[in-house]
């Protein structure tokens, strides 16, 4: 199962953590894992390349990814994360909680 936790402080995103594998299908053929990975990684890449967001990213081959934002996010950056959350919510709705757990945590 993939676990995604997005943290917020006073309404602004402060970071995210993504860990695990969906287990929907065999490794290399898992469309749930691919969809979640694409949504999360594309969002981080967009934050870096388009908005130049200051962040610390820790990524491990085991499927663990952790991002800490080093600044308060502006409206453009918030929209990118809102879009990622929308996509993850749709994946969870389509494939169920057995493959993806998603949390937004106020810190």
Secondary structure, 3 states (H helix, E strand, C coil): CEEEEEEEECCEEEEEEEECCCCCCCCCCCHHHHHHHHHHHHHHHHHHHCCCCCEEEEECCCCCEEEEECCCCCHHHHHHHHHHHHHHHHHHHHHCCCCEEEEEEEC
